[in-house]
């Protein structure tokens, strides 16, 4: 059930950052869950699907396992770049989530000011 009054912006941020499922509840409380899913979850899912399709496509091609092995060998030394890239993307989505919950919670709280 959505909140009936003001919400604590600090608690909302803590829910988003530290407890994976509570991010959904935090956005639901301020009636912004659909927008959150559209802005954060959908892009994450699209990126994951693209990566999965890329890897699965490589595996099922002719000599697919050899191509995957060669791809892995080609990454030698570049694993750090992939790790950094995935970390930066994850951090970017977290920062976006923090920005959205803080901004939208503040707007939510303004509705209850007299």
N, C-alpha and C positions, 0 to 999 in steps of 0.2 A: 504494500500500500504506500502511495506517495506520502511524503512528510506533510504534516498539517501546519507546520510553522517553519521558522528559520532552521537551517542546518548549519552545523559546524564545518566551516571550510577546511580546517585542519584535519578533522576526522575524515572528511570526504577524500582529501588528498592521501591520507594514510591508507584508506580502504583501496584506493586506486593503485597505489605503489606496492604495498606489502602483502595484500591478500588477494590472490587471483580471482576468486569468484565474487568477492565483495565489490569489485569495480562495477560489475553489472548492477548490483543493488544500489550503489551510490548514485549512479546515473538514473536508475529507476525512481529513486526517492525524489529527484527534482524534475521528473517527467521529461528526461532527455535521452532515454535509453535507445530509442530508434536512431536518433542522430549519431549517438556514440558508436553504435554498431556500424552505421554507414561510413563514418569518418575513420574509424580505427580498425574494427574487426574485419570488415570487407576487404580493405587493402591488404591486411595481413594474410587473409585467406587466399586472395588472388596471388600474392607473391609465393606463398607456400605451394599452391597448386601448380604454378608455372615451374617451380624448381622440381617438384615431384614428376611432372610430365616430362621435363627435360631428362631427368635421370632414368625414368622408366623407358622412355623412348630410346635412350642409348642402350639399355640392357636388351631390349627386344629386337634391335636391328641385327642384321647379319654380323656375326663376330662381335656381338654387343659386349660380352664380358671382357673381351680383349680391348675394346674401345674404352670401357670404364677403367680398366687397369692402366691403359695408356694415359687417359685423362688424369688418373690419380698420380701417375709418374710425372706428368707435365706440371702438376701442382707443386712438385717438390720445391720447397722453399717459399712457396706462395700461400701456404696454409695460413700464415699469419695475416695475409691480406684478406682472405675469406673470413677469418675470425674477426678481424677488425671491422670489416664491412657488415657482418651480421650483428655485431655488437652495436655499431653505430645505428643501424636500422632499428634494433630493439630499443635503444636509448631514445631514438627519435620518436617512436610511437609512445614511449613512456612520458616523454616531455610533452607531447601533444595531448595525451590523456590528462596530465596534471593541469595544463593550460585550460583545457575544456572544462574540467570539473571545477576549477577555481572560478573561471569566468561565469559559467552557468549557475553555480551555487550562489555567487554574489548577486546575479540577476534574480534568482529565486528568492533570496533573502530580502531584496528590495521590495518585493511584492507584499511583504508583511510589515513594512515600516509604516508608521502612522505619522 
